[in-house]
Amino acid sequence: MWKKGASKNIIDAELASASAEDLHFSDGRIFASMCAQPLEVAVEAHVRFIEANLGNAGLYPGTQRLEKEVVRAIGGMLHHEGAGGSIVSGGTEANITALWIARNVTRRKKVVFPKSAHFSFHKACDILGLEPQMVGLDEKFTADLDEVKRVVDNDVCAIVGIAGTTELGAVDDIEGLGALLPDGAFLHVDAAFGGFVLPFLDHGPPKFDFAVPEVSIITIDPHKMGMSTIPAGALMLRDEGQMRTIRKDAPYLDTVGQAAALSGTRCSAAVASTYAAMRFLGEEGYVKLVKGCMDVTRYALEKGTGIGLEPVMDPVMNILCFYAPDVVRIQSEMEKQGWKVSVARNPESLRLVIMPYVTRDSVDGLFADLEEVLGGLDD
Ligand SMILES: Cc1ncc(COP(=O)(O)O)c(C=O)c1O
């Protein structure tokens, strides 16, 4: 610990130097992040509510009201105005909480999820003492329903479907999973990434939300395609009453004595930020934003096929993967050129996430360097 405090100028210089070491979305070189560059209005809202802590909700009736409005707006977007829920720190917390509720309601042990599921489901099973039952993927890279059928039984507490897989952006057949749901089990949909994309696509998105009657809980992250600040995930429940199964006494807090969240203190500035982003963009704004991302995604697809790369699948949303030889080496060579791309493992391929800050110009730059890197692979 420092013995003496430093001046604001010194701190500012130190922070500027640390920030200069970081990459920034505005550099146009990041194709490997699922987080948004938050809207200015969202950043301002975040700063204004920097003190808010819904872990001690009684002190913050205004923030609580904003949270209710955000949950109602997201519920409407997901075809259930009456949905309940809360803003949490992100997709991981939402997924863990979803399975926590499913376990407590059902008192069962098994969770069925595809091998494309985010690693937060492994964390959740570990923490909650649940038994993961992974199923393989079909030719569309979505959960193999025949395998699901084979493994479900009355010990299943939840089947998980992914609406926008982390690696490929594939959308599981949520209706198909619903048809296989054992009595009393939960159907949890992880739409952490896809939740703010699918409702706004112009090409007839698959049904993935509360419009599917079996869907019980949905994870959807405002800090990804919702254009909010970090940390903002949302846990959305068809039946808000189920939250009571994770409620704990919190006698010292001004929260009517009970709290139903994994976190204690909650960074509730993200509630205001999410409210501001959604209020500012409205449905029309998200439609435009998603259209922009999909246009750039298709442009990148053409660029990739133009240099002889084969896409893993036709992109459903703004994630694009190409088969390529020695992808790990390509990734590291691209890094030397200042580009951040990632590698998908199932199947092994070069992965590009086309967030709203990715422009056609940066796509041009990336593919020009990628072509050179591919040409030099035999050296
Ligand atoms: C589908 C999916 N679910 C969950 C998560 C975890 O979200 P977070 O990193 O906000 O905890 C991610 C992260 O990329 C994701 O893609």
PDBQT file of the ligand as one rigid body, heavy atoms in Angstrom, charges set to zero:
ROOT
HETATM    1  C1  LIG A 401     -23.739 -17.488 -24.882  1.00  0.00    +0.000 C 
HETATM    2  C2  LIG A 401     -23.005 -16.884 -23.716  1.00  0.00    +0.000 A 
HETATM    3  N1  LIG A 401     -23.469 -17.118 -22.476  1.00  0.00    +0.000 NA
HETATM    4  C3  LIG A 401     -22.861 -16.608 -21.387  1.00  0.00    +0.000 A 
HETATM    5  C4  LIG A 401     -21.741 -15.820 -21.512  1.00  0.00    +0.000 A 
HETATM    6  C5  LIG A 401     -21.071 -15.264 -20.288  1.00  0.00    +0.000 C 
HETATM    7  O1  LIG A 401     -21.293 -13.888 -20.190  1.00  0.00    +0.000 OA
HETATM    8  P1  LIG A 401     -20.401 -12.977 -19.241  1.00  0.00    +0.000 P 
HETATM    9  O2  LIG A 401     -19.038 -12.984 -19.829  1.00  0.00    +0.000 OA
HETATM   10  O3  LIG A 401     -21.083 -11.645 -19.321  1.00  0.00    +0.000 OA
HETATM   11  O4  LIG A 401     -20.436 -13.547 -17.883  1.00  0.00    +0.000 OA
HETATM   12  C6  LIG A 401     -21.218 -15.552 -22.792  1.00  0.00    +0.000 A 
HETATM   13  C7  LIG A 401     -20.014 -14.738 -22.950  1.00  0.00    +0.000 C 
HETATM   14  O5  LIG A 401     -19.513 -14.510 -24.002  1.00  0.00    +0.000 OA
HETATM   15  C8  LIG A 401     -21.875 -16.100 -23.915  1.00  0.00    +0.000 A 
HETATM   16  O6  LIG A 401     -21.425 -15.905 -25.165  1.00  0.00    +0.000 OA
ENDROOT
TORSDOF 0
